[in-house]
Amino acid sequence: MTENIMAGNSLLYLLFAIPPVILAGLARNMLTSRYAKACKAPSSVTGAAAARAILDSAGLQSIAIERIPGTLSDHYDPRAKVLRLSENSYSGRNLAAVGVAAHEAGHALQDAQHYKPMLVRQAAVPLASFGSNSAMVLMLLGATMNMLALILAGIVCFGFVTFLQIINLPVEYDASARAKRQLESLGVITSNELPMVRSMLSAAALTYVAAMLSSLLQFLYFAMRFLGSSNRSR
């Protein structure tokens, strides 16, 4: 039975795997296109200046903004209370830089206001990291040793990863919504520039949707195979 769970039905697996792969490819292409377009649209301020304006308006002068290497390596570190921006996002004077920096500043606002989904995500990260490293190992060991309990443990561990991907969606969408509101209300961008920023951030959000769907469908596939094999063994 355990071998059946791991081997599965190749056609069924493809039905679960192909849609998110297609969506992920479309999302990446869309993000690349819109980001490149926004990089060519000049802005009156740099990304770092836009992020600083958003943070200061919320009374978060204590949060530092650091420049880091890489492309789209931008992130907010809630433990260090530091917003880290890649070179283009930090010093770029274009709408792409402003949009990305504002999005990360949105995460800092979430942290300061104790936004519950973000707190849940932070708590889920260690479990998801453990699940990502151990899920497939446990399932393969379970199949090799013919131990159903190990396969079930692997599926549960994979569930931690899926849960993180699910809770990631409201966190990322809310950060983008905060960014757009703040950029416009503070006058960092004009109403004519907002659609391009909104378009780029929407494409970025779609990549998170694709990641969530991929993880969720894989989890459902393993769960269905496990339940089906369990029923046949009775």
Residue pairs with C-beta under 8 A, 6 or more apart in sequence:
1 148
1 229
1 230
1 232
1 233
2 142
2 143
2 146
2 147
2 148
2 151
2 229
3 143
3 146
4 225
4 229
4 232
5 139
5 143
5 151
5 222
5 225
5 226
5 229
6 139
6 140
6 142
6 143
6 151
8 221
8 225
9 225
12 221
13 221
16 217
16 218
16 220
16 221
17 214
17 217
17 218
17 221
19 213
19 217
20 210
20 213
20 214
20 217
21 214
23 206
23 209
23 210
23 213
24 207
24 210
24 211
24 214
26 206
27 203
27 206
27 207
27 209
27 210
28 207
30 203
30 206
31 200
31 203
31 204
31 206
31 207
33 203
34 196
34 199
34 200
34 203
35 72
35 96
35 200
35 203
36 96
37 196
37 200
38 94
38 95
38 96
38 99
38 196
38 197
38 199
38 200
39 88
39 92
39 94
39 95
39 96
39 97
40 94
41 94
41 95
41 96
41 193
41 196
42 93
42 94
42 95
43 50
43 93
43 94
43 95
43 97
43 98
43 189
43 193
44 93
44 188
45 53
45 93
45 98
45 188
46 90
46 91
46 92
46 93
46 97
46 98
47 85
47 88
47 89
47 90
47 91
47 92
47 97
47 98
47 100
47 101
47 102
48 65
48 67
48 85
48 89
48 90
48 91
48 101
50 97
50 98
50 101
50 102
50 105
50 183
50 188
51 65
51 83
51 85
51 101
51 102
51 104
51 105
52 65
53 182
53 186
53 188
54 102
54 105
54 106
54 109
54 179
54 182
54 183
54 186
54 188
55 61
55 63
55 65
55 83
55 105
55 108
55 109
57 182
57 186
58 108
58 109
58 112
60 108
60 109
60 112
62 81
63 81
63 82
63 83
63 108
64 81
64 82
64 83
65 82
65 83
65 84
65 85
65 90
66 82
66 83
66 84
66 85
67 84
67 85
67 86
67 87
67 90
67 91
68 74
68 84
68 85
68 86
68 87
69 86
69 87
70 86
70 87
71 86
71 87
71 88
72 86
72 89
72 100
73 84
73 86
74 84
74 85
74 86
74 89
74 100
74 101
74 103
74 104
75 84
75 104
75 107
76 82
76 83
76 84
76 104
76 105
76 107
76 108
76 111
77 83
77 84
78 107
78 111
78 118
78 122
81 108
81 111
83 101
83 104
83 105
83 107
83 108
84 104
85 100
85 101
85 104
86 100
88 94
88 96
88 97
89 96
89 97
89 100
89 101
89 104
90 97
90 101
91 97
95 189
95 193
95 196
95 197
95 200
96 200
98 183
98 188
98 189
98 197
99 179
99 183
99 197
99 200
99 201
102 179
102 180
102 182
102 183
102 188
102 197
103 175
103 176
103 179
103 201
103 204
104 175
105 178
105 179
105 182
106 174
106 175
106 176
106 177
106 178
106 179
106 182
107 118
107 171
107 175
109 115
109 175
109 178
109 182
110 118
110 171
110 174
110 175
110 178
111 118
115 171
115 174
117 167
117 170
117 171
117 174
118 171
120 167
121 164
121 167
121 168
121 171
124 160
124 163
124 164
124 167
125 164
127 160
127 163
127 164
128 160
128 161
128 163
128 164
130 157
130 160
131 156
131 157
131 158
131 159
131 160
131 161
132 160
132 161
134 154
134 157
135 154
135 155
135 157
135 158
135 161
136 154
136 158
137 154
138 150
138 151
138 153
138 154
138 157
139 150
139 151
139 154
139 155
139 158
139 222
140 154
141 147
141 150
141 154
142 148
142 149
142 150
142 151
142 152
142 153
142 154
143 151
148 230
151 226
152 226
154 222
155 219
155 222
155 223
155 226
158 215
158 218
158 219
158 222
159 219
161 215
161 219
162 212
162 215
162 216
162 218
162 219
165 208
165 211
165 212
165 215
165 216
166 212
166 216
168 208
168 211
168 212
169 205
169 208
169 209
169 212
172 204
172 205
172 208
173 205
176 201
176 202
176 204
176 205
179 197
179 201
180 194
180 197
180 198
180 201
182 188
183 189
183 194
183 197
184 191
184 194
189 197
